[in-house]
Amino acid sequence: MSELTERLQSTKRRIQRILTNPLCSDLIQNELSIKIYERPDGSTHREVTKFSQTQIDAFILNYRLLVQDKDQISFRQIRASLKKATSLQEALPDIADDIEKTSDSFNHFLNSASGLKEKEKDLTKRGILDAFLYGYYSHESKTKRKALERWSKEHEFEMLHLAFIDILKRIVGYLIIFESIFSTALAFLQVEDFEKIYPPKKKIEPDASGQRR
C-alpha cells in the first residue's frame, strides 16, 4: 500500500468519525434558534437550541486534525499530494477540479461575514470558528480567548455560541462532499496499488510454428 493511500484512508476515517457523531444528525435535523418568552411578572425566559457538549468535543477533536496544516492527513496536505499523483490526474482529471472547487467554496464560506460585528467591523465565520476552537474549547491561544471575551461585551455569549454551532452545521455539508471525493480517489489508488503488487499476467501468444511463446 502506498504512503498516499494510507494517508488518504486515515483522512477518510477521520471524516467518517465526525459524520457518524450523533451531533451531525442533530445539526441537520434541528433548527438553531434563541426564543425569548415573557413571563406574567414581566421577566423574560429564553430557550436556546442545545446540543451535547460531549458530542461537540468529539467533533472538534477530529475536525482539528483535518485542518492542522502540518498534519499529514490534513485537507491541505492531502490536496497537495493528490495534485502530484500523476496517474490519478490522468485517469480521473475531474478529481483535481472537484477538490479545488470544493476547497475554494469552503474557504469562501469561512471567510464570509457571520452577521455579527465588532465596532462596526464584520466578524467572519472563520474568526468565530477559530475563537471557539482555540480560545474556548481548548486554551491554546490567549489571543483567540481574549477576542472571544471582547466580542462577548458587544454580543451575548449565547448568540456567539449559536453562530459557532451554525458554522459547524455548514461544515458537515462540506465534509460529506470531501468524503465522497476522497472515496473516489482512494478506490483508484487501491486498484493501482494492487496492480503494482500483482501485475496482470502477460498473455502468451503462439508463434508461427504453433508453439506458445
Backbone torsions as a table, in degrees:
resi	resn	phi	psi	omega
1	MET	NA	131.4	-178.4
2	SER	-72.2	160.4	-179.6
3	GLU	-63.4	-38.1	178.7
4	LEU	-65.8	-40.6	178.7
5	THR	-60.9	-43.8	179.8
6	GLU	-62.4	-43.9	-179.4
7	ARG	-66.5	-40.0	-179.9
8	LEU	-66.7	-37.5	175.5
9	GLN	-61.5	-42.5	179.9
10	SER	-64.5	-39.8	178.5
11	THR	-64.7	-44.3	180.0
12	LYS	-63.3	-41.9	178.6
13	ARG	-62.4	-39.2	-179.7
14	ARG	-64.6	-41.5	177.4
15	ILE	-63.4	-42.4	-178.7
16	GLN	-65.1	-33.0	176.3
17	ARG	-62.9	-37.4	178.3
18	ILE	-69.4	-47.2	-174.5
19	LEU	-68.6	-23.8	177.4
20	THR	-89.7	-2.1	174.9
21	ASN	-67.9	127.8	-179.6
22	PRO	-54.0	-22.6	178.5
23	LEU	-58.1	-37.7	-176.9
24	CYS	-62.0	-45.9	178.8
25	SER	-66.9	-34.8	177.5
26	ASP	-65.4	-40.7	179.6
27	LEU	-64.1	-40.1	-177.8
28	ILE	-71.5	-37.6	-172.4
29	GLN	-86.3	-26.7	-173.9
30	ASN	-102.5	141.3	175.6
31	GLU	-84.1	133.6	179.7
32	LEU	-85.0	132.0	-178.2
33	SER	-162.6	158.9	168.9
34	ILE	-121.8	115.5	-179.3
35	LYS	-107.9	130.6	-178.5
36	ILE	-113.1	126.0	-179.3
37	TYR	-117.3	143.5	178.1
38	GLU	-100.1	128.0	178.0
39	ARG	-80.8	161.5	179.5
40	PRO	-55.6	-30.1	-177.9
41	ASP	-82.8	2.1	177.6
42	GLY	96.1	-14.0	177.7
43	SER	-76.0	165.5	-178.8
44	THR	-115.1	152.7	176.6
45	HIS	-130.5	133.8	-178.9
46	ARG	-118.7	144.0	176.4
47	GLU	-119.4	123.3	-179.4
48	VAL	-113.0	136.7	176.2
49	THR	-56.9	123.8	-175.7
50	LYS	-112.6	149.2	178.6
51	PHE	-134.3	159.0	-178.2
52	SER	-63.3	125.3	179.0
53	GLN	-65.1	-37.3	178.5
54	THR	-62.3	-41.1	179.7
55	GLN	-69.5	-36.2	176.5
56	ILE	-64.1	-43.4	179.2
57	ASP	-59.8	-43.0	-179.8
58	ALA	-65.9	-40.8	177.4
59	PHE	-58.7	-50.4	-176.6
60	ILE	-63.1	-42.3	-179.5
61	LEU	-56.3	-46.4	-179.2
62	ASN	-75.3	-37.8	-178.5
63	TYR	-64.9	-39.8	-177.9
64	ARG	-60.9	-34.3	178.6
65	LEU	-66.2	-28.0	-179.1
66	LEU	-79.9	-19.3	-176.2
67	VAL	-114.2	2.5	174.4
68	GLN	-81.7	108.3	-169.2
69	ASP	-55.0	-32.6	-175.8
70	LYS	-79.8	-15.8	180.0
71	ASP	-73.5	135.0	-176.0
72	GLN	-66.4	-17.2	178.5
73	ILE	-101.9	8.5	-179.5
74	SER	-70.0	157.2	178.6
75	PHE	-55.8	-44.0	-177.2
76	ARG	-62.2	-43.8	-179.0
77	GLN	-69.0	-42.4	179.5
78	ILE	-66.1	-42.1	178.6
79	ARG	-58.4	-45.6	-179.8
80	ALA	-65.5	-40.2	-178.6
81	SER	-68.1	-40.3	179.7
82	LEU	-65.7	-32.0	178.2
83	LYS	-67.5	-25.6	-179.3
84	LYS	-90.6	-9.2	-178.7
85	ALA	-78.3	89.7	-173.0
86	THR	-56.6	-47.8	-177.6
87	SER	-61.9	-37.4	178.8
88	LEU	-66.6	-43.7	180.0
89	GLN	-62.8	-37.2	-179.2
90	GLU	-72.3	-40.0	-177.4
91	ALA	-79.0	-37.7	-177.3
92	LEU	-130.7	72.2	-176.4
93	PRO	-60.8	-24.2	-178.6
94	ASP	-72.8	-19.8	-177.9
95	ILE	-59.1	-50.6	-179.3
96	ALA	-59.2	-42.1	-179.2
97	ASP	-64.8	-41.9	179.2
98	ASP	-63.3	-42.4	-179.7
99	ILE	-64.5	-45.0	-178.7
100	GLU	-63.0	-46.5	-178.1
101	LYS	-64.7	-42.5	179.8
102	THR	-67.3	-41.8	178.8
103	SER	-63.8	-43.3	179.3
104	ASP	-63.5	-42.5	179.0
105	SER	-63.8	-41.5	-179.7
106	PHE	-63.6	-45.9	-179.9
107	ASN	-66.6	-37.3	177.1
108	HIS	-62.1	-42.0	178.0
109	PHE	-61.4	-48.3	-177.6
110	LEU	-65.4	-31.7	-178.1
111	ASN	-85.4	-4.0	-178.4
112	SER	-80.8	162.4	-177.7
113	ALA	-67.4	143.6	-178.3
114	SER	-88.8	-15.3	-174.6
115	GLY	98.7	-11.3	177.1
116	LEU	-105.3	151.3	-177.2
117	LYS	-129.9	158.8	170.2
118	GLU	-126.4	110.6	-177.4
119	LYS	51.1	50.3	178.1
120	GLU	72.2	-0.2	177.8
121	LYS	-98.1	130.6	-178.4
122	ASP	-63.2	136.3	170.4
123	LEU	-91.1	127.0	179.5
124	THR	-80.7	160.1	176.6
125	LYS	-63.4	-37.8	178.2
126	ARG	-62.0	-41.1	-179.9
127	GLY	-61.7	-43.9	179.3
128	ILE	-67.6	-43.7	179.1
129	LEU	-58.4	-50.4	-177.9
130	ASP	-64.7	-36.6	-180.0
131	ALA	-61.9	-41.3	179.1
132	PHE	-76.1	-38.6	-179.1
133	LEU	-64.0	-43.9	-170.5
134	TYR	-112.5	-4.4	179.8
135	GLY	-124.6	-4.2	-179.7
136	TYR	-127.9	-56.6	-179.2
137	TYR	-77.1	-23.2	168.1
138	SER	-140.0	150.3	-174.8
139	HIS	-109.3	51.4	-179.6
140	GLU	-79.0	-28.7	-174.0
141	SER	-120.8	113.5	176.1
142	LYS	-66.7	-33.3	179.9
143	THR	-63.1	-44.3	179.7
144	LYS	-66.4	-40.3	-179.7
145	ARG	-64.9	-41.9	179.3
146	LYS	-66.9	-35.4	177.8
147	ALA	-62.7	-43.4	179.8
148	LEU	-64.3	-40.0	178.2
149	GLU	-65.3	-38.7	179.8
150	ARG	-66.9	-43.0	179.5
151	TRP	-65.3	-31.7	-177.5
152	SER	-67.1	-14.7	177.1
153	LYS	-79.3	-22.8	179.3
154	GLU	-101.8	-25.3	-178.4
155	HIS	-131.7	145.0	175.6
156	GLU	-63.0	140.9	-177.2
157	PHE	-58.3	-36.9	180.0
158	GLU	-59.5	-36.8	179.0
159	MET	-69.1	-40.8	177.7
160	LEU	-63.7	-43.1	-178.2
161	HIS	-68.0	-35.7	178.1
162	LEU	-66.0	-36.9	176.2
163	ALA	-63.4	-39.8	177.6
164	PHE	-62.3	-45.6	-180.0
165	ILE	-64.0	-38.0	178.3
166	ASP	-64.1	-35.3	176.9
167	ILE	-65.4	-43.0	177.4
168	LEU	-59.7	-38.4	179.9
169	LYS	-60.4	-42.1	179.0
170	ARG	-72.0	-32.9	178.5
171	ILE	-62.1	-36.4	178.8
172	VAL	-55.9	-42.9	179.2
173	GLY	-61.2	-41.6	178.4
174	TYR	-67.7	-36.8	179.5
175	LEU	-64.3	-36.0	177.2
176	ILE	-61.9	-42.0	179.7
177	ILE	-67.3	-46.5	179.8
178	PHE	-61.0	-40.4	-179.7
179	GLU	-62.1	-38.7	179.0
180	SER	-66.8	-44.4	179.6
181	ILE	-63.7	-45.8	-178.5
182	PHE	-65.8	-32.8	178.3
183	SER	-64.0	-40.7	178.4
184	THR	-64.9	-45.5	179.1
185	ALA	-63.7	-41.0	-178.2
186	LEU	-64.9	-39.9	179.5
187	ALA	-60.5	-41.6	178.6
188	PHE	-65.5	-46.4	-177.2
189	LEU	-64.3	-35.0	179.8
190	GLN	-67.8	-39.9	176.6
191	VAL	-65.2	-42.1	179.3
192	GLU	-62.2	-42.5	178.6
193	ASP	-62.6	-41.6	-179.2
194	PHE	-63.0	-42.9	-178.0
195	GLU	-69.1	-25.3	176.2
196	LYS	-71.8	-35.8	179.8
197	ILE	-79.5	-40.9	-179.1
198	TYR	-123.0	76.9	-178.7
199	PRO	-62.4	146.1	179.3
200	PRO	-57.8	138.4	-179.8
201	LYS	-69.5	137.6	179.6
202	LYS	-69.4	131.8	-179.7
203	LYS	-70.8	130.1	-178.5
204	ILE	-91.5	118.6	-179.2
205	GLU	-103.1	140.4	176.5
206	PRO	-71.0	144.9	178.1
207	ASP	-85.0	-171.9	-176.7
208	ALA	-59.7	-31.1	-177.9
209	SER	-81.5	-4.2	-178.8
210	GLY	93.1	-5.4	178.2
211	GLN	-78.3	139.5	179.1
212	ARG	-78.5	130.2	-178.7
213	ARG	-98.3	NA	NA
